[in-house]
Amino acid sequence: MITDRILVPTDGSEQSLRAAKKAAELAKANDNSDVRVISIDSVPNRFVERHLYWVAGDKGDQGKHIEDMFAEERNRILDETASIFKEVGIKVECDSDTGNPAEKICDYAGRNNINLIVMGTSGKSNIGEIVLGSVSNKVLHLSPCPVLLVK
């Protein structure tokens, strides 16, 4: 299997960091690997329905504070995950998006010709996964490329 374009979705959980370490092993074995790390801000449906997240920009200082909190946490997660690759000399590109994590991960993979997604089996939303189905399970079924799930 060709693994020269690897996508590593991360939410900063222990499982996603383990997946990043596995992806680093795979990328190290292939000198030409293009590694992408993505973090998706999953906005709760109740916020989406009330447009609370997207109108934050219109709320002055309070809205700016909300946006800054999301950005700060997202950047911390991306930096922590990217450091796993940088420590072993692998170039990594980071990106982010907002929305349904599984859909955004699969869309990103398709748009960027990713040929392997490496991700954890569970993340920070374990309770929601029991009711709604896990992000990894949805990615496994929707992905345009192979998916390696790491426990």
Phi, psi and omega in degrees: 000132177281128180232054182266352176227097187252133176249131179238099175288141180221143172237009180084359180287164177303318181295319181289329177288325174296320178297321179297321178296320177294318178297324178295321176299314180296318181293323180296326179289341180236103185303336184264015184294137174254110184255131176240135175245132181230141175238130181250123173283112180267104182273126180305143182305324181295331176285320180297313181300326181264002179059029184289325182286312186287336178270002180303325179296336180270001185259020176066220184298321180296316178295321179297322178298318178298311180299319180296322178297315177299313183296318181298313180293317179300315180294323177298314180296314180296317179297316180298317180290316180298328181297332178299320180283317182297325180299333180251016173079024180256127175291142181219143176247134181251146179213167178210163179203175179230136177143206179288116186304311182299315180295317181294320178298313181293320176299315180299314180301316180294315181293332186252015178052041177291138178247004172201131172254128177242118184212162178287159180281339176209157183233217185277355184248048186305319181295316179296329181294326180297319183277315190260349186091141187285155176299316181298321178296318179293318178297317179305322183272334183260345189297140176278001182217171178300151179234129175254116179263132183246127178281000000 
